[in-house]
């Protein structure tokens, strides 16, 4: 029996070592850093233990800006992308001819290189010496604009960031939802037809509850993903996000570590743990709601 | 409500463009009298379920007409036909409780038929009581047994008082015990409500035991329609004869010569009025009588005692089945060690069929 359990541990060893080195240890380290006041990375010394790092971060206008940006991004993109993905999936499920083609088209962003995507968005939105970007061109037809989406007003930049995020997360959601829709037993629809159920009611009373587990899965992972947004903002606005006013929480953490204003692992750790607390809370709330509304 | 099918045909286009259309239902014409329980019976793939889908309107017919009473419903969508359909897998909505499932069709009613919540509730409870599940109203379908789910499905189909109730393989998902119980239940519910009911099955026992009338189908074509006993006692062709009855009918190659039926060299039966020709012979298992001087001699394989009666398993060179099974009353002792057994045959249990067309050839008094 003893020998057997030893063997078991042996099998687990590689995973434990890796997880320990690259997950557990850093996690603990982050916690330690976040309470060490006045830490100096050059001399590896600190002046005391306390919550000063947290209070500094929470009062830092850059951090507050990052929190505001992140929350806006989450609140706008998660419902929007899930809703649009649901509409697209319903459409894909309803058509017969060319379905394969459309599925491929909608899935393309998922496999497209980020740099290529960045380039496309540049063509769409960026003002250069030669052009105002495609969107501004179209805006002119309606006698509006031009708007500088990359270096202009806050709402314009936020619009581009949200647009980009929705577009990037869409394919995965469409993929999940189309397969969820396809797995609903067609007998339910026949049964509903026999009972003269109106199509809206079929959707609301049958389709939606049937795919609700998948929708909640997408909402939860969407929330988590959007809270961790960073690279999208960099792709659009460059690395100095604080100057652009478009920083996210993860961006703030990164800047505190390696950015131009960086070299403060304690502040970065405190910000990271605050993010962790936020994500944890939101996920718990999500799960509580889903327990009440997801039917199996 | 009387249901009339006139020259009903359903063709499905073939999968590859060059192939022929698949004819699932071929030129159906029959009339189902009001308030009867009808069994649509046939092997799988014979078009039973398609027929049901045509009647309920989930599939449009290629040609022909469907009438409920005097109304032509051929072009009506399913929701306007007033039919209740119980699906083979019940199709209960898993996220709704039993009560909500039963109320679902009522909540769809609009206009003059619209009901208040209390009325719907009352109707639903009434339907639940009819199928005896009124104690389970708050449960979800996943918390019910197969038999209970079946009842919920029937209640849901009945709650809006359909003109015709259709059941697709209603017993196929139940175990043997429940099947017996449930078929009695279907019979009871049908008689209590008096709704014309059509059910589909491939199990001849099921169809025979509860139907007022059975329709035997084979590859999209109706073979025979009639009361179960009538069809059993007087099948129109070899297919119907072999499809009905457990144990199945014994089939032999035979010959009619000079007004007598020969199996092998033995003249087993008189067949007055039948011309000399090779025939297929079907003999029901209960058509054999143990008789030392009987004309029909078979090699004995084994004897199976089943309490009420005895099953004699034997072989004969002219038999088309691997073994011949005959059922005789248990009081007749069979010598298990004997090499051969002799039988005489009951003429009313012997059917002869044209060897080419398989159509029944009547003989004697019939």
Interface residues (C-beta under 8 A of the other chain):
Chain A: X185 X187 X188 X190 X191 X193 X194 X195 X196 X197 X198 X201 X205 X206 X209 X210 X212 X295 X296
Chain B: X56 X58 X77 X78 X79 X80 X83 X84 X85 X87 X89 X91 X93 X94 X95 X104 X105 X107 X108 X109 X142 X160
